[in-house]
Amino acid sequence: MSVIQLTKAHQFWPLTDYMSGFGVPIGRYIERFHISKNLLDVPDLYIDEARFWRLAGNLAKREGFLDWGFRAGQRLDLSVLGEFGTALLRQPCLKAALETFVVAISAEALHVQFKLMQQGEYTWLIMSGCPGAPDGQAVIELYDMAFMCKLVQNVAGIHWRPSAVHLQCDSLPEGLPQTEISAGTIRFSSTMTALAIPESLMALPMSQYCAFSAAEPQNQNGNNHETDFATSLRLLLAGYLDEGLTVGECADLIGISERTLQRRLATHETSFNELQDQTRFDTAKQLLCDNAMGISEISYDLGYANPANFTRAFRRWAGVTPRQHRKLLNQPH
């Protein structure tokens, strides 16, 4: 079982906003790929990045937006990325912003590594460890590349392009000129994603540095949501209920030991079984609102071998059977 790549939801907001602007029913696609709908509401929610990559590839093919990752990245506003974005904008110069980015990104996107490497007159900003899902790899990689460029463009202007670029994909999408990615060369099929930044830019001030002061509130975009580990894990589990994960399998998925997972849940005064039960109950209540779904269908979606087991579990949670609960929902108020 492969390790899940977890990334905070606000990293994908520009992508979803971009597609919504073209009338693409992004909510319906999110539901189809079993990604939490909270993606659109909770900026600090950790979501399964690999599923979003598959969604990205599916959208690119079905909707014909082959270059949408890069276009969405071009429109990115760092200030919408919560404290992560404003922390970058508060830095006095590009060098400080890049150093902050490399450290802070570890809390924004797990299992992805960024580093800076100086080579002659250039500093390379490098991303590695994130191969992604094949169908969506080019979409998300070009989105990440545009994000990386955006940091430099904050001091160098929106028309700046790196003189050298490395990409893991083997080609650019049709309709995306190479000159929009690089002012010089592009090395495809690389083992990393990287761009070269002239040392002459590193000391330039961030354009919005004066807009923030140490006395200002840390959260500049009005989002006050805080999502703890247990909440993030429950929202993640909602996409895997039909697979009936064990605590060991869940630990493997998120890349930690079973003991560490249990210890972290204990700090939130819960256990894996309690968390999974609560997730099933919450999901069951949502599905029962849809009268078109039969009880059997719902039970299988929740990972139960037969409807009788689901009925017993729901009675234990709610004090009534699923059918009785649905009947209560449909009564006129």
LUMDOMAR-211745 format. One record per atom (N, C-alpha, C): x, y, z; residue in three letters. Coordinates in steps of 0.05 Angstrom, whole numbers, plus 5000, padded with zeros to 4 digits. Layout:
BEGIN
XYZAla;...
//
This chain:
BEGIN
501749765000Met;500050005000Met;501850255000Met;501450434982Ser;503150664979Ser;502550875000Ser;504451045006Val;504151255026Val;502551495013Val;500651595028Ile;499151825019Ile;500852075020Ile;500652245000Gln;501852505001Gln;499752705010Gln;500152805035Leu;498152985046Leu;499053275041Leu;497153445033Thr;497753725027Thr;495353885037Thr;495954125048Lys;493854295058Lys;492054395034Lys;489454405040Ala;487554455019Ala;487954725005Ala;488854925020His;489055195007His;491155204985His;492954994984Gln;494854984962Gln;493454944935Gln;491054824937Phe;489554764912Phe;487354954906Phe;486855154923Trp;484755344918Trp;484955484891Trp;487355584884Pro;487555714857Pro;486755534834Pro;487455274837Leu;486655084816Leu;483655054814Leu;482255024837Thr;479354994836Thr;477955244828Thr;479055474836Asp;477855734828Asp;478155774798Asp;480455694787Tyr;480955734759Tyr;478955574742Tyr;478555324749Met;476655154734Met;473755244738Met;473055324763Ser;470355424768Ser;469755664750Ser;471755824746Gly;471456064729Gly;470656004700Gly;471255764692Phe;470455674664Phe;467855514665Phe;466455514687Gly;463955364689Gly;464255064692Gly;466654974700Val;467054694704Val;465954614732Val;464254414733Pro;462954334759Pro;464954194777Pro;466854354789Ile;469054244805Ile;468054084828Ile;465754174841Gly;464754024864Gly;463953744857Gly;462753704833Arg;461953434825Arg;464353254820Arg;466553374809Tyr;468953214805Tyr;470253134831Tyr;470253324850Ile;471453274877Ile;470053034890Ile;467353034888Glu;465752814899Glu;466352554885Glu;466652564859Arg;467152314844Arg;469852184852Arg;471852354859Phe;474452244866Phe;474752204895Phe;472552214911His;472552154939His;474452344954His;474452594946Ile;476052794960Ile;474052954978Ile;474853015002Ser;473053155020Ser;472053415009Ser;469453465010Lys;468353715001Lys;469353955018Lys;470353885042Asn;471454095059Asn;473854225046Asn;474954105025Leu;477154235010Leu;476554525003Leu;474054584997Leu;473254844988Leu;472655035011Leu;472654935035Asp;471855095058Asp;473955125080Asp;475654925083Val;477454915106Val;480354935095Val;481655165097Pro;484255215085Pro;486455035096Pro;486354965122Asp;488454815134Asp;487954515136Asp;485854425122Leu;485254135120Leu;487453995104Leu;488453775115Tyr;490253605099Tyr;488653425081Tyr;489153425055Ile;487753245037Ile;489653065023Ile;488552855011Asp;490152654997Asp;490952764970Asp;493452844967Glu;494352984943Glu;494252804919Glu;494852544922Ala;494852364899Ala;492152354886Ala;489952354902Arg;487352354890Arg;486752604875Arg;487852834886Phe;487453084871Phe;488953084845Phe;491252954845Trp;492852944820Trp;491252784799Trp;489952564808Arg;488352404789Arg;486052574779Arg;484852724797Leu;482652904789Leu;483653104768Leu;486053214773Ala;487153414755Ala;487553304727Ala;488653054726Gly;489052934700Gly;486452874686Gly;484452784701Asn;481852734690Asn;480552984678Asn;480753204693Leu;479653454684Leu;481053554659Leu;483753524659Ala;485253614636Ala;484353474610Ala;483853214612Lys;483053064589Lys;480153114581Lys;478353104601Arg;475453114595Arg;474553404588Arg;475753594601Glu;474953874596Glu;476654024576Glu;478953904567Gly;480654024547Gly;482454244557Gly;482854264583Phe;484654464594Phe;487354344600Phe;488954284580Leu;491454144584Leu;493554304598Leu;493354574596Asp;495354744609Asp;494254884634Asp;492054774645Trp;490654924667Trp;492354944692Trp;494054744698Gly;495754764721Gly;497555004721Gly;498855044698Phe;500655284696Phe;499055544696Phe;496755544682Arg;495155794681Arg;494155874709Arg;493255664724Ala;492355714751Ala;494555824769Ala;496955704766Gly;499255794781Gly;500056084775Gly;499656164750Gln;500256434742Gln;498456634757Gln;496056554763Arg;494056724776Arg;494256724806Arg;496156564817Leu;496356524845Leu;496956784860Leu;495456834881Asp;496057054899Asp;496956934926Asp;499456994933Leu;500656874957Leu;499056934982Leu;497657164982Ser;496257255006Ser;493857075013Ser;492856904994Val;490556734999Val;491456475013Val;494056425016Leu;495056175026Leu;495356185057Leu;493656325070Gly;493656335099Gly;496256445111Gly;496956355134Glu;499356445148Glu;501856365132Glu;501756145117Phe;503956065100Phe;504656275080Phe;502656375066Gly;503056575045Gly;503956845057Gly;502756935078Thr;503457195089Thr;506157185103Thr;506956945113Ala;509656925124Ala;511756965102Ala;511256875078Leu;513056925056Leu;513157225048Leu;510857345047Leu;510757625040Leu;511957815061Leu;512157725085Arg;513257885107Arg;516257895106Arg;517557715091Gln;520457705091Gln;521657955078Gln;523958045087Pro;525058295077Pro;526258275049Pro;527058035040Cys;528258005014Cys;527657735002Cys;528257694977Leu;527657434964Leu;529057204977Leu;531657244984Lys;533157024997Lys;531756935022Lys;530957125039Ala;529557045064Ala;526856905058Ala;525457005037Ala;522856875030Ala;523256595021Ala;525356545005Leu;525956274995Leu;526756085017Leu;528356185036Glu;529256025058Glu;526855955076Glu;525056155080Thr;522656105096Thr;520855905081Thr;520555925055Phe;518955745039Phe;519955455042Phe;522555415040Val;523655145041Val;523155015068Val;523155175089Val;522655065116Val;519655025121Val;518055225114Ala;515155225120Ala;513655025103Ala;514554975079Ile;513054795061Ile;512754515072Ile;514554435090Ser;514454165101Ser;511854125117Ser;510654345127Ala;508154325142Ala;505754355123Ala;506254445098Glu;504054485079Glu;503654245061Glu;505854115053Ala;505753885035Ala;507653675046Ala;506553465058Leu;508253255069Leu;509253075047Leu;511652955051His;512852775032His;513852915007His;514153185008Val;515353334986Val;517653484998Val;519953474985Gln;522353604995Gln;523153844976Gln;523654064988Phe;524654294974Phe;527454364986Phe;529154464969Lys;531754564979Lys;532854774960Lys;534754924970Leu;536255124955Leu;539055024950Leu;540155064926Met;542854984921Met;544255204904Met;546355304914Gln;547855514899Gln;549855384880Gln;549855494856Gln;551655394835Gln;552555624818Gln;554955724822Gly;555955954807Gly;554356204813Gly;553256324792Glu;551756574795Glu;548756524799Glu;548056274804Tyr;545256214806Tyr;544656054832Tyr;542256094843Thr;541255924864Thr;538955764853Thr;539055494856Trp;536955324846Trp;534955264868Trp;532355314861Leu;530155224879Leu;529254954868Leu;529454744885Ile;529054474876Ile;526854334891Ile;525054194877Met;522954034889Met;523453744881Met;523353564900Ser;523653274894Ser;521953114913Ser;521852854907Gly;520352674924Gly;517352674920Gly;516452774897Cys;513552794893Cys;512852704864Cys;513052444858Pro;512552354831Pro;509652384822Pro;507852354841Gly;504952394835Gly;503752174819Gly;501152214811Ala;499752024795Ala;500152094766Ala;500751894749Pro;501551944721Pro;499552124706Pro;496952084709Asp;495052244694Asp;495152544700Asp;495852604725Gly;495752884733Gly;498453004739Gly;500552854734Gln;503252944741Gln;504053204728Gln;503653224701Ala;504453464687Ala;502853704696Ala;500253664701Val;498553884710Val;499554004736Val;499953834756Ile;500753924782Ile;503654024783Ile;505353884767Glu;508153974767Glu;508454254755Glu;506954314734Leu;507054584722Leu;505754784740Leu;503754704756Tyr;502554874776Tyr;504654944797Tyr;506154744807Asp;508254784826Asp;510454964815Asp;511054914789Met;513155084777Met;512255374776Met;509755424769Ala;508755694768Ala;508755824796Ala;508155654816Phe;508255744844Phe;511055834851Phe;512955674844Met;515755734850Met;516655994836Met;515856024811Cys;516456264796Cys;515156514809Cys;512756474820Lys;511356694831Lys;512856824854Lys;514356664869Leu;515956774891Leu;518056964880Leu;519356884858Val;521457044846Val;520257294832Val;517957254819Gln;516657474805Gln;515757694825Gln;515457624850Asn;514757824871Asn;516858044873Asn;519357974866Val;521458184866Val;522358254839Val;522058074819Ala;523158114793Ala;521158204772Ala;518558204779Gly;516458284760Gly;515158044747Gly;512658084738Ile;511057854728Ile;512157744702Ile;513857884688His;514857784663His;517457624666His;518457604690Trp;520957454694Trp;520457154689Trp;522457034676Arg;522456744671Arg;525256644677Arg;525456404689Pro;528156294695Pro;529656224669Pro;532256254671Ser;533956194647Ser;534455904643Ser;533955744664Ala;534155454662Ala;532155324680Ala;530855104669Val;528754964684Val;529154664680Val;528654514702His;528554224700His;525654134706His;524553954690Leu;521853854694Leu;521853554694Leu;520153424711Gln;519953134712Gln;518353024689Gln;516453194678Cys;514853104656Cys;516553094630Cys;515552944610Asp;517252914586Asp;516653114564Asp;514553274568Ser;513953484548Ser;511953684560Ser;511553904546Leu;509554104554Leu;506954044541Leu;504754114554Pro;502054074541Pro;501854224515Pro;500354114497Glu;499954254471Glu;498654534476Glu;499854734463Gly;498855004466Gly;500255174487Gly;502155044502Leu;503655194522Leu;506555234511Leu;507255474502Pro;509855524490Pro;512055494511Pro;514355404503Gln;516655374521Gln;517455634533Gln;517155854517Thr;517956124527Thr;516456214551Thr;514056104556Glu;512556174579Glu;513556044605Glu;515155834601Ile;516255694624Ile;519155784630Ile;520655824609Ser;523455894613Ser;524456094592Ser;526256274600Ala;527456454581Ala;529856324568Ala;530456084576Gly;532755944564Gly;532155654558Gly;533355474573Thr;533055184567Thr;531155044587Thr;530054824577Ile;528454644594Ile;529554364591Ile;530154244614Arg;530953954613Arg;528653794622Arg;527553624604Phe;525253454610Phe;526253184621Phe;524253034632Ser;524752764643Ser;526952774664Ser;527052994680Ser;528953024701Ser;528052864726Ser;529852824745Thr;529152694770Thr;528052894790Thr;527953154783Met;526953364801Met;525653584785Met;524253754799Thr;523254004787Thr;524854234798Thr;526054394781Ala;527854604791Ala;527954844772Ala;528555074784Leu;528955314768Leu;531355464778Leu;532755604760Ala;535155754766Ala;534456044771Ala;535456154794Ile;534856434802Ile;537556584803Ile;537856794789Pro;540356954790Pro;540957054818Pro;543457044826Glu;544157144853Glu;543557434855Glu;543557584833Ser;543057874833Ser;540257944844Ser;538357744844Leu;535657794853Leu;535257744882Leu;537157594894Met;536657484921Met;536357704943Met;537657934939Ala;537558134960Ala;535258344955Ala;533758314933Leu;531658504927Leu;529358464947Leu;528058684955Pro;525858674975Pro;523358554964Pro;521958404981Met;519258294973Met;517358534969Met;515758534949Ser;514158764941Ser;512158844962Ser;511158654978Gln;509058714997Gln;510158715026Gln;512858725029Tyr;514058715055Tyr;513058935073Tyr;512759175063Cys;511959405079Cys;508959395087Cys;507459215074Ala;504659205079Ala;504059055105Ala;506058925116Phe;505658765141Phe;507558865162Phe;506658855187Ser;508458925209Ser;508158715230Ser;510158705248Ala;510158495268Ala;507758515287Ala;506558755289Ala;504358805307Ala;501758705296Ala;501558645270Glu;499058575257Glu;498358285264Glu;495758225263Pro;494957945268Pro;496257755248Pro;496857515256Gln;498257325239Gln;496557245215Gln;493957225218Asn;492157135197Asn;491057375182Asn;492057415157Gln;491257655142Gln;488857625124Gln;488057375119Asn;485957335099Asn;483257275112Asn;483057305138Gly;480357275151Gly;479656985157Gly;481356795151Asn;480656515156Asn;481556445184Asn;479656355201Asn;480356285229Asn;480055985234Asn;479855835212His;479555545216His;482155425226His;481955245245Glu;484255095255Glu;483454795254Glu;485154635240Thr;484454355237Thr;486654185251Thr;485954035272Asp;487953875285Asp;488353605271Asp;490153455282Phe;490853205269Phe;488553015267Phe;487052985289Ala;484752795289Ala;482652875269Ala;482053135267Thr;480053235248Thr;480953185219Thr;483553245213Ser;484653195187Ser;484452895180Ser;485152725199Leu;485052435194Leu;482252345189Leu;480252435204Arg;477552355200Arg;476552435172Arg;477152675163Leu;476352765137Leu;477752595115Leu;480252515121Leu;481652345102Leu;480452065100Leu;479751955124Leu;478551695125Leu;475951675110Leu;474551895108Ala;471951895094Ala;472151795065Ala;474451825053Gly;474851725026Gly;475651435024Gly;476051305047Tyr;477051025047Tyr;475250845063Tyr;472850925070Leu;471050755086Leu;470450495073Leu;470050495046Asp;469350255033Asp;471650045032Asp;474050135039Glu;476349945039Glu;476749825067Glu;475449925088Gly;475649805114Gly;478449805125Gly;479850035125Leu;482650045134Leu;482949955163Leu;485149815168Thr;485949755196Thr;487649985205Thr;488249995231Val;489950205241Val;492750195230Val;493749945225Gly;496349905213Gly;496450005185Gly;494349945169Glu;494250035142Glu;494050335140Glu;492550455158Cys;492250745159Cys;494950875165Cys;496450765185Ala;499050865191Ala;500950855168Ala;500850625153Asp;502550595129Asp;501850805108Asp;499250865105Leu;498351055085Leu;499451335090Leu;499551415115Ile;500451695120Ile;503351705128Ile;504751475127Gly;507651475129Gly;508651495158Gly;507151395178Ile;508151395205Ile;507751115216Ile;508951055240Ser;508550795252Ser;505850775265Ser;504950525268Glu;502350475281Glu;502350585310Glu;504650555324Arg;504750655351Arg;504650955352Arg;505951095333Thr;505851385332Thr;503051485326Thr;501651345308Leu;498851425302Leu;497151395326Leu;497351175340Gln;495751135364Gln;496351335386Gln;498951405389Arg;499751595409Arg;498651875403Arg;498751945377Arg;497752215369Arg;494752235373Arg;493352015367Leu;490452015371Leu;489752025401Leu;491451905417Ala;490951905446Ala;491152185457Ala;492852355446Thr;493052635455Thr;490552785450Thr;488952685431His;486352815424His;484052665438His;484752485457Glu;482852335473Glu;480952175455Glu;482052045435Thr;480551865418Thr;482351635409Thr;481151445395Ser;482651215384Ser;481951185354Ser;483351015340Phe;482850975312Phe;480050865308Phe;479250665324Asn;476550555321Asn;474350755326Asn;474750925347Glu;472751135352Glu;472651335330Glu;474951405319Leu;475051595297Leu;473751485272Leu;474251235266Gln;473051105243Gln;469951085246Gln;469151015270Asp;466250995276Asp;464851265272Asp;466151475283Gln;465051745280Gln;464851835251Gln;466951755235Thr;466951825207Thr;464751675192Thr;464351425199Arg;462151265186Arg;459451385193Arg;459151465219Phe;456551575227Phe;456051835213Phe;457952015212Asp;457652275198Asp;456952235169Asp;458452045156Thr;458051995128Thr;455251865123Thr;454551685141Ala;451951555138Ala;449651755139Ala;449851945158Lys;447752155160Lys;447552315134Lys;449852375122Gln;449752525097Gln;448552365075Gln;449252105073Leu;448251935051Leu;445251885054Leu;444351865079Leu;441451805083Leu;439652045075Leu;440852275071Cys;439352505062Cys;438552475032Cys;440052295018Asp;439552244990Asp;437652014988Asp;435052064983Asn;433051854982Asn;433451654959Asn;435051734939Ala;435551564916Ala;437451334923Ala;438951354945Met;440851144953Met;439450944971Met;439650694964Gly;438550484981Gly;440250435005Gly;439050315026Ile;440550245050Ile;442850055044Ile;442449875026Ser;444549685019Ser;446949825007Ser;446250004988Glu;448450154975Glu;450050314994Glu;448650445013Ile;450050605033Ile;451750435051Ile;450750205058Ser;452250025076Ser;454849935063Ser;454749875037Tyr;457249795023Tyr;459150025020Tyr;458150265015Asp;459850505013Asp;461350555039Asp;460050475061Leu;461350525087Leu;463150295096Leu;463350085079Gly;465149875085Gly;464049635100Gly;461349615101Tyr;460049385115Tyr;459549165095Tyr;459948915105Ala;459648685087Ala;456748635081Ala;454848715099Asn;452048675093Asn;450448895107Asn;448048955097Pro;446449175109Pro;445749135138Pro;445548885147Ala;444748825175Ala;446948935194Ala;449448905187Asn;451549015204Asn;451449315205Asn;450849445183Phe;450549735182Phe;448149825200Phe;445949685198Thr;443549755213Thr;444149735243Thr;445549525252Arg;446249495280Arg;448049715289Arg;450049785273Ala;451950005280Ala;450450265282Ala;448750325263Phe;447350585263Phe;445450605287Phe;444150385294Arg;442350385318Arg;444050455343Arg;446450345344Arg;448250395366Arg;449050695368Arg;449450815344Trp;450251095343Trp;447951285349Trp;445651225335Ala;443451425335Ala;441051345351Ala;440851085360Gly;438550995375Gly;436250925358Gly;436450955331Val;434450875312Val;435750735289Val;434250595272Thr;435350465249Thr;435650665226Thr;437250605206Pro;437550795183Pro;434950865170Pro;433050665167Arg;430550725155Arg;428850915172Arg;428950875199Gln;427451045216Gln;428651335216Gln;431351345214His;432551605213His;431751755187His;431751615165Arg;430951735139Arg;428051825140Arg;426351665153Lys;423551735155Lys;423151995171Lys;424752015192Leu;424652265208Leu;425552505192Leu;427652465175Leu;428552685158Leu;426452785139Leu;424852595129Asn;422852655108Asn;420252765120Asn;419952765146Gln;417452865158Gln;417353165154Gln;414953275148Pro;414653565145Pro;415053705172Pro;416353935171His;416854085196His;414754305199His;
//
